[in-house]
């Protein structure tokens, strides 16, 4: 079980790091964008800030979709591994209950 959790984390780490790294520096550094994100008093102010960096935001969104796909794949693999681990455990417990003293 712990191995499945570790493999899930290891599978997600590169995509998560890529997503965080992909936030364009221009966007992070733009005070108007930061203010719009931080305060977002109106949808219009956020829309205007995002429009300033539309191409960079698209690249970041594309990286976000890659992260989403990686998360989905890792979750599927994790679910299968955990199900297999539980099935093996139930099978081994069932065998031990069928024989005296688990032998």
PDB file as gemmi writes it, atoms N, CA and C in Angstrom:
CRYST1    1.000    1.000    1.000  90.00  90.00  90.00 P 1                      
ATOM      1  N   UNK A   1       0.837  -1.182   0.000  1.00  0.00           N  
ATOM      2  CA  UNK A   1       0.000   0.000   0.000  1.00  0.00           C  
ATOM      3  C   UNK A   1       0.889   1.256   0.000  1.00  0.00           C  
ATOM      4  N   UNK A   2       1.889   1.262   0.897  1.00  0.00           N  
ATOM      5  CA  UNK A   2       2.773   2.432   0.962  1.00  0.00           C  
ATOM      6  C   UNK A   2       3.551   2.597  -0.332  1.00  0.00           C  
ATOM      7  N   UNK A   3       3.890   1.478  -0.943  1.00  0.00           N  
ATOM      8  CA  UNK A   3       4.609   1.554  -2.214  1.00  0.00           C  
ATOM      9  C   UNK A   3       3.731   2.196  -3.286  1.00  0.00           C  
ATOM     10  N   UNK A   4       2.439   1.880  -3.288  1.00  0.00           N  
ATOM     11  CA  UNK A   4       1.519   2.480  -4.255  1.00  0.00           C  
ATOM     12  C   UNK A   4       1.406   3.979  -4.030  1.00  0.00           C  
ATOM     13  N   UNK A   5       1.342   4.382  -2.773  1.00  0.00           N  
ATOM     14  CA  UNK A   5       1.260   5.813  -2.455  1.00  0.00           C  
ATOM     15  C   UNK A   5       2.528   6.517  -2.929  1.00  0.00           C  
ATOM     16  N   UNK A   6       3.667   5.902  -2.673  1.00  0.00           N  
ATOM     17  CA  UNK A   6       4.954   6.494  -3.080  1.00  0.00           C  
ATOM     18  C   UNK A   6       5.050   6.605  -4.601  1.00  0.00           C  
ATOM     19  N   UNK A   7       4.629   5.545  -5.309  1.00  0.00           N  
ATOM     20  CA  UNK A   7       4.679   5.583  -6.778  1.00  0.00           C  
ATOM     21  C   UNK A   7       3.759   6.675  -7.318  1.00  0.00           C  
ATOM     22  N   UNK A   8       2.598   6.864  -6.682  1.00  0.00           N  
ATOM     23  CA  UNK A   8       1.666   7.919  -7.099  1.00  0.00           C  
ATOM     24  C   UNK A   8       2.323   9.285  -6.940  1.00  0.00           C  
ATOM     25  N   UNK A   9       2.950   9.512  -5.785  1.00  0.00           N  
ATOM     26  CA  UNK A   9       3.620  10.790  -5.548  1.00  0.00           C  
ATOM     27  C   UNK A   9       4.762  11.003  -6.546  1.00  0.00           C  
ATOM     28  N   UNK A  10       5.543   9.944  -6.774  1.00  0.00           N  
ATOM     29  CA  UNK A  10       6.653  10.048  -7.722  1.00  0.00           C  
ATOM     30  C   UNK A  10       6.161  10.324  -9.141  1.00  0.00           C  
ATOM     31  N   UNK A  11       5.020   9.740  -9.505  1.00  0.00           N  
ATOM     32  CA  UNK A  11       4.474   9.954 -10.845  1.00  0.00           C  
ATOM     33  C   UNK A  11       3.973  11.382 -11.027  1.00  0.00           C  
ATOM     34  N   UNK A  12       3.438  11.960  -9.959  1.00  0.00           N  
ATOM     35  CA  UNK A  12       2.881  13.315 -10.056  1.00  0.00           C  
ATOM     36  C   UNK A  12       3.929  14.417  -9.933  1.00  0.00           C  
ATOM     37  N   UNK A  13       5.002  14.150  -9.230  1.00  0.00           N  
ATOM     38  CA  UNK A  13       5.992  15.193  -8.940  1.00  0.00           C  
ATOM     39  C   UNK A  13       6.491  15.928 -10.184  1.00  0.00           C  
ATOM     40  N   UNK A  14       6.916  15.239 -11.257  1.00  0.00           N  
ATOM     41  CA  UNK A  14       7.416  15.980 -12.422  1.00  0.00           C  
ATOM     42  C   UNK A  14       6.366  16.893 -13.052  1.00  0.00           C  
ATOM     43  N   UNK A  15       5.135  16.420 -13.167  1.00  0.00           N  
ATOM     44  CA  UNK A  15       4.091  17.253 -13.773  1.00  0.00           C  
ATOM     45  C   UNK A  15       3.730  18.437 -12.890  1.00  0.00           C  
ATOM     46  N   UNK A  16       3.667  18.218 -11.584  1.00  0.00           N  
ATOM     47  CA  UNK A  16       3.355  19.311 -10.663  1.00  0.00           C  
ATOM     48  C   UNK A  16       4.459  20.366 -10.702  1.00  0.00           C  
ATOM     49  N   UNK A  17       5.708  19.909 -10.729  1.00  0.00           N  
ATOM     50  CA  UNK A  17       6.821  20.857 -10.801  1.00  0.00           C  
ATOM     51  C   UNK A  17       6.798  21.625 -12.120  1.00  0.00           C  
ATOM     52  N   UNK A  18       6.496  20.921 -13.212  1.00  0.00           N  
ATOM     53  CA  UNK A  18       6.430  21.584 -14.515  1.00  0.00           C  
ATOM     54  C   UNK A  18       5.329  22.631 -14.532  1.00  0.00           C  
ATOM     55  N   UNK A  19       4.186  22.312 -13.923  1.00  0.00           N  
ATOM     56  CA  UNK A  19       3.073  23.254 -13.880  1.00  0.00           C  
ATOM     57  C   UNK A  19       3.470  24.510 -13.097  1.00  0.00           C  
ATOM     58  N   UNK A  20       4.060  24.327 -11.931  1.00  0.00           N  
ATOM     59  CA  UNK A  20       4.459  25.483 -11.123  1.00  0.00           C  
ATOM     60  C   UNK A  20       5.540  26.302 -11.811  1.00  0.00           C  
ATOM     61  N   UNK A  21       6.464  25.618 -12.440  1.00  0.00           N  
ATOM     62  CA  UNK A  21       7.545  26.304 -13.138  1.00  0.00           C  
ATOM     63  C   UNK A  21       7.031  27.050 -14.367  1.00  0.00           C  
ATOM     64  N   UNK A  22       5.949  26.557 -14.942  1.00  0.00           N  
ATOM     65  CA  UNK A  22       5.422  27.131 -16.179  1.00  0.00           C  
ATOM     66  C   UNK A  22       4.705  28.457 -15.983  1.00  0.00           C  
ATOM     67  N   UNK A  23       4.432  28.852 -14.756  1.00  0.00           N  
ATOM     68  CA  UNK A  23       3.808  30.160 -14.551  1.00  0.00           C  
ATOM     69  C   UNK A  23       4.793  31.183 -15.106  1.00  0.00           C  
ATOM     70  N   UNK A  24       4.437  31.818 -16.175  1.00  0.00           N  
ATOM     71  CA  UNK A  24       5.384  32.739 -16.810  1.00  0.00           C  
ATOM     72  C   UNK A  24       5.823  33.851 -15.850  1.00  0.00           C  
ATOM     73  N   UNK A  25       7.114  34.114 -15.852  1.00  0.00           N  
ATOM     74  CA  UNK A  25       7.678  35.145 -14.974  1.00  0.00           C  
ATOM     75  C   UNK A  25       7.033  36.500 -15.254  1.00  0.00           C  
ATOM     76  N   UNK A  26       6.725  36.746 -16.522  1.00  0.00           N  
ATOM     77  CA  UNK A  26       6.092  38.020 -16.869  1.00  0.00           C  
ATOM     78  C   UNK A  26       4.775  38.174 -16.132  1.00  0.00           C  
ATOM     79  N   UNK A  27       4.053  37.069 -15.997  1.00  0.00           N  
ATOM     80  CA  UNK A  27       2.763  37.137 -15.310  1.00  0.00           C  
ATOM     81  C   UNK A  27       2.977  37.321 -13.815  1.00  0.00           C  
ATOM     82  N   UNK A  28       3.877  36.533 -13.267  1.00  0.00           N  
ATOM     83  CA  UNK A  28       4.147  36.655 -11.823  1.00  0.00           C  
ATOM     84  C   UNK A  28       4.623  38.056 -11.474  1.00  0.00           C  
ATOM     85  N   UNK A  29       5.409  38.651 -12.346  1.00  0.00           N  
ATOM     86  CA  UNK A  29       6.014  39.943 -12.057  1.00  0.00           C  
ATOM     87  C   UNK A  29       5.080  41.120 -12.329  1.00  0.00           C  
ATOM     88  N   UNK A  30       4.057  40.911 -13.113  1.00  0.00           N  
ATOM     89  CA  UNK A  30       3.172  42.012 -13.481  1.00  0.00           C  
ATOM     90  C   UNK A  30       2.287  42.389 -12.290  1.00  0.00           C  
ATOM     91  N   UNK A  31       2.497  43.582 -11.816  1.00  0.00           N  
ATOM     92  CA  UNK A  31       1.769  44.046 -10.631  1.00  0.00           C  
ATOM     93  C   UNK A  31       0.264  44.082 -10.869  1.00  0.00           C  
ATOM     94  N   UNK A  32      -0.154  44.506 -12.062  1.00  0.00           N  
ATOM     95  CA  UNK A  32      -1.591  44.560 -12.358  1.00  0.00           C  
ATOM     96  C   UNK A  32      -2.210  43.171 -12.316  1.00  0.00           C  
ATOM     97  N   UNK A  33      -1.483  42.197 -12.848  1.00  0.00           N  
ATOM     98  CA  UNK A  33      -1.988  40.834 -12.842  1.00  0.00           C  
ATOM     99  C   UNK A  33      -2.078  40.313 -11.407  1.00  0.00           C  
ATOM    100  N   UNK A  34      -1.050  40.546 -10.624  1.00  0.00           N  
ATOM    101  CA  UNK A  34      -1.043  40.100  -9.235  1.00  0.00           C  
ATOM    102  C   UNK A  34      -2.171  40.755  -8.441  1.00  0.00           C  
ATOM    103  N   UNK A  35      -2.376  42.034  -8.680  1.00  0.00           N  
ATOM    104  CA  UNK A  35      -3.461  42.734  -7.986  1.00  0.00           C  
ATOM    105  C   UNK A  35      -4.808  42.146  -8.391  1.00  0.00           C  
ATOM    106  N   UNK A  36      -4.957  41.879  -9.675  1.00  0.00           N  
ATOM    107  CA  UNK A  36      -6.225  41.325 -10.151  1.00  0.00           C  
ATOM    108  C   UNK A  36      -6.469  39.945  -9.548  1.00  0.00           C  
ATOM    109  N   UNK A  37      -5.424  39.147  -9.480  1.00  0.00           N  
ATOM    110  CA  UNK A  37      -5.580  37.826  -8.889  1.00  0.00           C  
ATOM    111  C   UNK A  37      -5.817  37.921  -7.385  1.00  0.00           C  
ATOM    112  N   UNK A  38      -5.074  38.784  -6.742  1.00  0.00           N  
ATOM    113  CA  UNK A  38      -5.160  38.897  -5.289  1.00  0.00           C  
ATOM    114  C   UNK A  38      -6.442  39.523  -4.807  1.00  0.00           C  
ATOM    115  N   UNK A  39      -6.931  40.502  -5.551  1.00  0.00           N  
ATOM    116  CA  UNK A  39      -8.100  41.232  -5.073  1.00  0.00           C  
ATOM    117  C   UNK A  39      -9.352  40.909  -5.883  1.00  0.00           C  
ATOM    118  N   UNK A  40      -9.173  40.693  -7.158  1.00  0.00           N  
ATOM    119  CA  UNK A  40     -10.268  40.325  -8.072  1.00  0.00           C  
ATOM    120  C   UNK A  40     -11.603  40.919  -7.634  1.00  0.00           C  
ATOM    121  N   UNK A  41     -11.608  42.231  -7.511  1.00  0.00           N  
ATOM    122  CA  UNK A  41     -12.829  42.906  -7.085  1.00  0.00           C  
ATOM    123  C   UNK A  41     -13.922  42.782  -8.129  1.00  0.00           C  
ATOM    124  N   UNK A  42     -13.502  42.750  -9.373  1.00  0.00           N  
ATOM    125  CA  UNK A  42     -14.494  42.573 -10.439  1.00  0.00           C  
ATOM    126  C   UNK A  42     -13.970  41.548 -11.433  1.00  0.00           C  
ATOM    127  N   UNK A  43     -14.890  40.907 -12.087  1.00  0.00           N  
ATOM    128  CA  UNK A  43     -14.498  39.959 -13.124  1.00  0.00           C  
ATOM    129  C   UNK A  43     -13.776  40.708 -14.239  1.00  0.00           C  
ATOM    130  N   UNK A  44     -14.201  41.946 -14.470  1.00  0.00           N  
ATOM    131  CA  UNK A  44     -13.589  42.742 -15.543  1.00  0.00           C  
ATOM    132  C   UNK A  44     -12.117  43.005 -15.265  1.00  0.00           C  
ATOM    133  N   UNK A  45     -11.758  43.307 -14.017  1.00  0.00           N  
ATOM    134  CA  UNK A  45     -10.350  43.581 -13.708  1.00  0.00           C  
ATOM    135  C   UNK A  45      -9.499  42.333 -13.910  1.00  0.00           C  
ATOM    136  N   UNK A  46     -10.038  41.184 -13.558  1.00  0.00           N  
ATOM    137  CA  UNK A  46      -9.307  39.939 -13.773  1.00  0.00           C  
ATOM    138  C   UNK A  46      -9.194  39.641 -15.260  1.00  0.00           C  
ATOM    139  N   UNK A  47     -10.265  39.865 -15.980  1.00  0.00           N  
ATOM    140  CA  UNK A  47     -10.259  39.642 -17.425  1.00  0.00           C  
ATOM    141  C   UNK A  47      -9.233  40.539 -18.113  1.00  0.00           C  
ATOM    142  N   UNK A  48      -9.154  41.795 -17.712  1.00  0.00           N  
ATOM    143  CA  UNK A  48      -8.201  42.721 -18.308  1.00  0.00           C  
ATOM    144  C   UNK A  48      -6.769  42.303 -18.002  1.00  0.00           C  
ATOM    145  N   UNK A  49      -6.519  41.881 -16.781  1.00  0.00           N  
ATOM    146  CA  UNK A  49      -5.175  41.452 -16.416  1.00  0.00           C  
ATOM    147  C   UNK A  49      -4.772  40.208 -17.204  1.00  0.00           C  
ATOM    148  N   UNK A  50      -5.705  39.301 -17.375  1.00  0.00           N  
ATOM    149  CA  UNK A  50      -5.396  38.080 -18.120  1.00  0.00           C  
ATOM    150  C   UNK A  50      -5.211  38.382 -19.598  1.00  0.00           C  
ATOM    151  N   UNK A  51      -5.961  39.323 -20.129  1.00  0.00           N  
ATOM    152  CA  UNK A  51      -5.850  39.671 -21.543  1.00  0.00           C  
ATOM    153  C   UNK A  51      -4.466  40.222 -21.870  1.00  0.00           C  
ATOM    154  N   UNK A  52      -3.831  40.867 -20.887  1.00  0.00           N  
ATOM    155  CA  UNK A  52      -2.489  41.398 -21.107  1.00  0.00           C  
ATOM    156  C   UNK A  52      -1.491  40.283 -21.411  1.00  0.00           C  
ATOM    157  N   UNK A  53      -1.784  39.104 -20.940  1.00  0.00           N  
ATOM    158  CA  UNK A  53      -0.843  37.992 -21.063  1.00  0.00           C  
ATOM    159  C   UNK A  53      -1.516  36.752 -21.643  1.00  0.00           C  
ATOM    160  N   UNK A  54      -2.377  36.947 -22.588  1.00  0.00           N  
ATOM    161  CA  UNK A  54      -3.182  35.859 -23.120  1.00  0.00           C  
ATOM    162  C   UNK A  54      -2.336  34.691 -23.635  1.00  0.00           C  
ATOM    163  N   UNK A  55      -1.310  34.955 -24.387  1.00  0.00           N  
ATOM    164  CA  UNK A  55      -0.483  33.871 -24.946  1.00  0.00           C  
ATOM    165  C   UNK A  55       0.227  33.104 -23.832  1.00  0.00           C  
ATOM    166  N   UNK A  56       0.763  33.840 -22.871  1.00  0.00           N  
ATOM    167  CA  UNK A  56       1.465  33.178 -21.775  1.00  0.00           C  
ATOM    168  C   UNK A  56       0.492  32.371 -20.925  1.00  0.00           C  
ATOM    169  N   UNK A  57      -0.702  32.900 -20.731  1.00  0.00           N  
ATOM    170  CA  UNK A  57      -1.705  32.189 -19.953  1.00  0.00           C  
ATOM    171  C   UNK A  57      -2.104  30.902 -20.683  1.00  0.00           C  
ATOM    172  N   UNK A  58      -2.195  30.955 -22.013  1.00  0.00           N  
ATOM    173  CA  UNK A  58      -2.530  29.749 -22.777  1.00  0.00           C  
ATOM    174  C   UNK A  58      -1.464  28.681 -22.593  1.00  0.00           C  
ATOM    175  N   UNK A  59      -0.201  29.070 -22.650  1.00  0.00           N  
ATOM    176  CA  UNK A  59       0.878  28.107 -22.433  1.00  0.00           C  
ATOM    177  C   UNK A  59       0.759  27.479 -21.047  1.00  0.00           C  
ATOM    178  N   UNK A  60       0.491  28.311 -20.058  1.00  0.00           N  
ATOM    179  CA  UNK A  60       0.359  27.824 -18.684  1.00  0.00           C  
ATOM    180  C   UNK A  60      -0.847  26.884 -18.573  1.00  0.00           C  
ATOM    181  N   UNK A  61      -1.945  27.244 -19.213  1.00  0.00           N  
ATOM    182  CA  UNK A  61      -3.136  26.388 -19.191  1.00  0.00           C  
ATOM    183  C   UNK A  61      -2.848  25.048 -19.862  1.00  0.00           C  
ATOM    184  N   UNK A  62      -2.101  25.073 -20.958  1.00  0.00           N  
ATOM    185  CA  UNK A  62      -1.736  23.823 -21.623  1.00  0.00           C  
ATOM    186  C   UNK A  62      -0.918  22.938 -20.690  1.00  0.00           C  
ATOM    187  N   UNK A  63      -0.003  23.547 -19.951  1.00  0.00           N  
ATOM    188  CA  UNK A  63       0.795  22.793 -18.977  1.00  0.00           C  
ATOM    189  C   UNK A  63      -0.110  22.261 -17.876  1.00  0.00           C  
ATOM    190  N   UNK A  64      -1.123  23.036 -17.509  1.00  0.00           N  
ATOM    191  CA  UNK A  64      -2.087  22.584 -16.505  1.00  0.00           C  
ATOM    192  C   UNK A  64      -2.860  21.365 -16.978  1.00  0.00           C  
ATOM    193  N   UNK A  65      -3.208  21.333 -18.260  1.00  0.00           N  
ATOM    194  CA  UNK A  65      -3.901  20.164 -18.811  1.00  0.00           C  
ATOM    195  C   UNK A  65      -2.995  18.939 -18.787  1.00  0.00           C  
ATOM    196  N   UNK A  66      -1.708  19.148 -19.051  1.00  0.00           N  
ATOM    197  CA  UNK A  66      -0.759  18.033 -18.962  1.00  0.00           C  
ATOM    198  C   UNK A  66      -0.702  17.512 -17.530  1.00  0.00           C  
ATOM    199  N   UNK A  67      -0.715  18.423 -16.566  1.00  0.00           N  
ATOM    200  CA  UNK A  67      -0.732  18.015 -15.164  1.00  0.00           C  
ATOM    201  C   UNK A  67      -1.994  17.220 -14.862  1.00  0.00           C  
ATOM    202  N   UNK A  68      -3.120  17.685 -15.352  1.00  0.00           N  
ATOM    203  CA  UNK A  68      -4.385  16.986 -15.126  1.00  0.00           C  
ATOM    204  C   UNK A  68      -4.331  15.568 -15.679  1.00  0.00           C  
ATOM    205  N   UNK A  69      -3.805  15.414 -16.881  1.00  0.00           N  
ATOM    206  CA  UNK A  69      -3.687  14.077 -17.464  1.00  0.00           C  
ATOM    207  C   UNK A  69      -2.765  13.191 -16.621  1.00  0.00           C  
ATOM    208  N   UNK A  70      -1.671  13.756 -16.135  1.00  0.00           N  
ATOM    209  CA  UNK A  70      -0.749  12.986 -15.290  1.00  0.00           C  
ATOM    210  C   UNK A  70      -1.419  12.578 -13.993  1.00  0.00           C  
ATOM    211  N   UNK A  71      -2.206  13.484 -13.411  1.00  0.00           N  
ATOM    212  CA  UNK A  71      -2.921  13.167 -12.171  1.00  0.00           C  
ATOM    213  C   UNK A  71      -3.919  12.043 -12.420  1.00  0.00           C  
ATOM    214  N   UNK A  72      -4.660  12.129 -13.508  1.00  0.00           N  
ATOM    215  CA  UNK A  72      -5.631  11.082 -13.824  1.00  0.00           C  
ATOM    216  C   UNK A  72      -4.947   9.735 -14.012  1.00  0.00           C  
ATOM    217  N   UNK A  73      -3.836   9.705 -14.732  1.00  0.00           N  
ATOM    218  CA  UNK A  73      -3.105   8.453 -14.956  1.00  0.00           C  
ATOM    219  C   UNK A  73      -2.558   7.905 -13.644  1.00  0.00           C  
ATOM    220  N   UNK A  74      -2.011   8.790 -12.807  1.00  0.00           N  
ATOM    221  CA  UNK A  74      -1.478   8.351 -11.518  1.00  0.00           C  
ATOM    222  C   UNK A  74      -2.590   7.834 -10.620  1.00  0.00           C  
ATOM    223  N   UNK A  75      -3.737   8.496 -10.637  1.00  0.00           N  
ATOM    224  CA  UNK A  75      -4.874   8.050  -9.830  1.00  0.00           C  
ATOM    225  C   UNK A  75      -5.374   6.685 -10.290  1.00  0.00           C  
ATOM    226  N   UNK A  76      -5.439   6.473 -11.606  1.00  0.00           N  
ATOM    227  CA  UNK A  76      -5.871   5.176 -12.121  1.00  0.00           C  
ATOM    228  C   UNK A  76      -4.913   4.072 -11.691  1.00  0.00           C  
ATOM    229  N   UNK A  77      -3.614   4.324 -11.844  1.00  0.00           N  
ATOM    230  CA  UNK A  77      -2.613   3.330 -11.452  1.00  0.00           C  
ATOM    231  C   UNK A  77      -2.672   3.066  -9.952  1.00  0.00           C  
ATOM    232  N   UNK A  78      -2.825   4.132  -9.179  1.00  0.00           N  
ATOM    233  CA  UNK A  78      -2.916   4.011  -7.717  1.00  0.00           C  
ATOM    234  C   UNK A  78      -4.124   3.168  -7.324  1.00  0.00           C  
ATOM    235  N   UNK A  79      -5.260   3.452  -7.936  1.00  0.00           N  
ATOM    236  CA  UNK A  79      -6.488   2.712  -7.625  1.00  0.00           C  
ATOM    237  C   UNK A  79      -6.324   1.233  -7.939  1.00  0.00           C  
ATOM    238  N   UNK A  80      -5.700   0.930  -9.070  1.00  0.00           N  
ATOM    239  CA  UNK A  80      -5.490  -0.465  -9.441  1.00  0.00           C  
ATOM    240  C   UNK A  80      -4.540  -1.159  -8.466  1.00  0.00           C  
ATOM    241  N   UNK A  81      -3.463  -0.483  -8.085  1.00  0.00           N  
ATOM    242  CA  UNK A  81      -2.506  -1.081  -7.163  1.00  0.00           C  
ATOM    243  C   UNK A  81      -3.117  -1.314  -5.789  1.00  0.00           C  
ATOM    244  N   UNK A  82      -3.881  -0.348  -5.304  1.00  0.00           N  
ATOM    245  CA  UNK A  82      -4.507  -0.496  -3.992  1.00  0.00           C  
ATOM    246  C   UNK A  82      -5.542  -1.623  -4.026  1.00  0.00           C  
ATOM    247  N   UNK A  83      -6.328  -1.689  -5.092  1.00  0.00           N  
ATOM    248  CA  UNK A  83      -7.321  -2.768  -5.225  1.00  0.00           C  
ATOM    249  C   UNK A  83      -6.630  -4.122  -5.247  1.00  0.00           C  
ATOM    250  N   UNK A  84      -5.539  -4.218  -5.987  1.00  0.00           N  
ATOM    251  CA  UNK A  84      -4.793  -5.482  -6.047  1.00  0.00           C  
ATOM    252  C   UNK A  84      -4.213  -5.832  -4.679  1.00  0.00           C  
ATOM    253  N   UNK A  85      -3.705  -4.836  -3.964  1.00  0.00           N  
ATOM    254  CA  UNK A  85      -3.129  -5.079  -2.633  1.00  0.00           C  
ATOM    255  C   UNK A  85      -4.208  -5.564  -1.671  1.00  0.00           C  
ATOM    256  N   UNK A  86      -5.372  -4.945  -1.704  1.00  0.00           N  
ATOM    257  CA  UNK A  86      -6.465  -5.376  -0.833  1.00  0.00           C  
ATOM    258  C   UNK A  86      -6.948  -6.778  -1.212  1.00  0.00           C  
ATOM    259  N   UNK A  87      -7.035  -7.062  -2.497  1.00  0.00           N  
ATOM    260  CA  UNK A  87      -7.463  -8.392  -2.937  1.00  0.00           C  
ATOM    261  C   UNK A  87      -6.467  -9.450  -2.458  1.00  0.00           C  
ATOM    262  N   UNK A  88      -5.179  -9.162  -2.584  1.00  0.00           N  
ATOM    263  CA  UNK A  88      -4.162 -10.106  -2.119  1.00  0.00           C  
ATOM    264  C   UNK A  88      -4.246 -10.288  -0.611  1.00  0.00           C  
ATOM    265  N   UNK A  89      -4.489  -9.201   0.089  1.00  0.00           N  
ATOM    266  CA  UNK A  89      -4.616  -9.287   1.548  1.00  0.00           C  
ATOM    267  C   UNK A  89      -5.831 -10.126   1.940  1.00  0.00           C  
ATOM    268  N   UNK A  90      -6.980  -9.858   1.310  1.00  0.00           N  
ATOM    269  CA  UNK A  90      -8.186 -10.631   1.617  1.00  0.00           C  
ATOM    270  C   UNK A  90      -7.984 -12.110   1.312  1.00  0.00           C  
ATOM    271  N   UNK A  91      -7.314 -12.387   0.204  1.00  0.00           N  
ATOM    272  CA  UNK A  91      -7.058 -13.768  -0.175  1.00  0.00           C  
ATOM    273  C   UNK A  91      -6.159 -14.447   0.859  1.00  0.00           C  
ATOM    274  N   UNK A  92      -5.120 -13.741   1.311  1.00  0.00           N  
ATOM    275  CA  UNK A  92      -4.206 -14.341   2.289  1.00  0.00           C  
ATOM    276  C   UNK A  92      -4.894 -14.517   3.640  1.00  0.00           C  
ATOM    277  N   UNK A  93      -5.741 -13.601   4.036  1.00  0.00           N  
ATOM    278  CA  UNK A  93      -6.481 -13.723   5.293  1.00  0.00           C  
ATOM    279  C   UNK A  93      -7.473 -14.871   5.188  1.00  0.00           C  
ATOM    280  N   UNK A  94      -8.131 -14.998   4.060  1.00  0.00           N  
ATOM    281  CA  UNK A  94      -9.083 -16.072   3.851  1.00  0.00           C  
ATOM    282  C   UNK A  94      -8.427 -17.435   3.926  1.00  0.00           C  
ATOM    283  N   UNK A  95      -7.238 -17.572   3.376  1.00  0.00           N  
ATOM    284  CA  UNK A  95      -6.500 -18.826   3.439  1.00  0.00           C  
ATOM    285  C   UNK A  95      -6.125 -19.169   4.868  1.00  0.00           C  
ATOM    286  N   UNK A  96      -5.671 -18.157   5.615  1.00  0.00           N  
ATOM    287  CA  UNK A  96      -5.261 -18.378   7.002  1.00  0.00           C  
ATOM    288  C   UNK A  96      -6.430 -18.782   7.879  1.00  0.00           C  
ATOM    289  N   UNK A  97      -7.622 -18.324   7.572  1.00  0.00           N  
ATOM    290  CA  UNK A  97      -8.791 -18.660   8.361  1.00  0.00           C  
ATOM    291  C   UNK A  97      -9.291 -20.063   8.061  1.00  0.00           C  
ATOM    292  N   UNK A  98      -8.972 -20.581   6.880  1.00  0.00           N  
ATOM    293  CA  UNK A  98      -9.421 -21.904   6.479  1.00  0.00           C  
ATOM    294  C   UNK A  98      -8.617 -23.022   7.122  1.00  0.00           C  
ATOM    295  N   UNK A  99      -7.374 -22.753   7.478  1.00  0.00           N  
ATOM    296  CA  UNK A  99      -6.524 -23.805   8.043  1.00  0.00           C  
ATOM    297  C   UNK A  99      -6.277 -23.525   9.520  1.00  0.00           C  
ATOM    298  N   UNK A 100      -6.129 -24.566  10.336  1.00  0.00           N  
ATOM    299  CA  UNK A 100      -5.876 -24.349  11.757  1.00  0.00           C  
ATOM    300  C   UNK A 100      -4.542 -23.638  11.980  1.00  0.00           C  
ATOM    301  N   UNK A 101      -4.518 -22.695  12.884  1.00  0.00           N  
ATOM    302  CA  UNK A 101      -3.313 -21.937  13.249  1.00  0.00           C  
ATOM    303  C   UNK A 101      -2.676 -21.222  12.049  1.00  0.00           C  
ATOM    304  N   UNK A 102      -3.450 -21.004  11.002  1.00  0.00           N  
ATOM    305  CA  UNK A 102      -2.954 -20.253   9.857  1.00  0.00           C  
ATOM    306  C   UNK A 102      -1.914 -21.002   9.065  1.00  0.00           C  
ATOM    307  N   UNK A 103      -1.794 -22.298   9.245  1.00  0.00           N  
ATOM    308  CA  UNK A 103      -0.768 -23.099   8.547  1.00  0.00           C  
ATOM    309  C   UNK A 103      -1.399 -23.869   7.411  1.00  0.00           C  
TER     310      UNK A 103                                                      
END                                                                             
